[in-house]
Amino acid sequence: MEKECIDFDGSGPGAYDKAKRMSESEKAKGPGKKKGKKRHREEKSEGKTGRRWRDSDHFSEERPKIRKRTREDSSEQPKKNGKRIREDSPEEQPKKIMEGSPEEHPKKQEKRTREDSPEGESDRKRPRADPKGLNPLQLCNYTFYSVIGGGGYGTVMLASLKDRRSNVAVKILKKKPGSFSSIRAEANILRISGGSPYLCHGYAAFQTQRHAFLVMEYASGGTLKDQLRTHGALDMTRVEFHSAELVCGLQFLHDNGIIHRDLKPDNILLDQEGHIKISDFGMSQQNVFGNRTVTGRAGTLGYIAPEIFLNKAYNAAVDWWALGVIICEMATGESPFPEESDDENFIDGVISDEPNIPYWLSGDLKDLLRELLEKNPDRRLGVNGNIRHHPFFSAIEWEELEEQLTPLPFDLRAPSKEHIEPDEGKALSFLESPKNINASGDKMKIPGLSFISCNWQD
């Protein structure tokens, strides 16, 4: 069972140091009853949703109550097709290139106050921080090494907490008006990601006045895109295995009302053994349960489902379409929809043309691809029918796979370190002056962002 995460939004180092002193005081006094009033926090909803490439992003019906999360035992692409679209505002320790600012003197103990909590969250008693070790919510406690990813929406750096041996990936997002809801949504998904071994796990989130920081596990095996670039088509045993792991990861997200909306090889990481990790939840939509649908364009051109191009309301079926494209690329090295010189021609092909599925693939795989690349989302496999029962997955022991007990049927060839770019000599803009390290009381504060995962272990 996944351990509960600890929320520290807005509390800063004061609450962390207070927890540490309380822990030491309890050890000195010995066992005894603890008295105190329950402390609750509330959150007001924040206004406009942060947007990238999406015309609008809203639900087509009233928001139902959020149900408890459960796990059910159920059911490089050419550059033209790799455009990301969204309209809106251990091994050896790497060479150290930059450290955070010197640690500040702890603030005096302050009384806890009521603050805004994430929308839809009821009041609850917040657990205390683990008082051991450095505070993971302070930027000055991290050492940053190199850039390992990024794009127009942020930079991902290899880093470590100074009192821990293991490396982590830290996503740095510049806070801009209109982006708050998107950043907070990504942090909220990272809070629960530890419930599936096939999602990139979130360890912590915090903010300074100008930036938000999402601390995640570091997947050292590179991306699925790296593997496709190196090997072209993968062998069928590996295609089956990766596809089944992706099914587990997607079903966990969908069971929790989350549509990924930007599933592609670039966002599928591999750990050091070769297991997949779905990552990058910056375009994800939350609270899509049952028959609810959303609207708005989001995703990367070569992996967007036809209903999105047609500006129709959609649901989790768009993720199953993207999975169909990815499985075809793993099996053949090619997209089921050929590259076009013009984006509009490519979109027309996705809407109107039948997918290009090679005749030499096995009958079960061809059938799986046809059912995932069904134009009608209501008839698409994953939404219509139990994908785990498809004959292509007949050799998969799903219960063992869910617990990551199934042995890997291949040896991962580690990618080159070309995706790691040393930042020696470069100034890191997010390393702000000590007086600006903690965001408290400023207008750019994102309510409900900060947390520490109890699953973060060295």
Beta strands, then each sheet from edge to edge (+ up, - down):
strand 1: 6-7
strand 2: 84-86
strand 3: 98-99
strand 4: 142-151
strand 5: 154-161
strand 6: 168-174
strand 7: 202-207
strand 8: 211-217
strand 9: 268-270
strand 10: 276-278
strand 11: 298-300
strand 12: 421-422
strand 13: 451-452
sheet 1: 1+ 13- 7+ 8- 6+ 5- 4+ 3-
sheet 2: 1+ 13- 7+ 8- 6+ 5- 4+ 12-
sheet 3: 2+ 11-
sheet 4: 9+ 10-
end
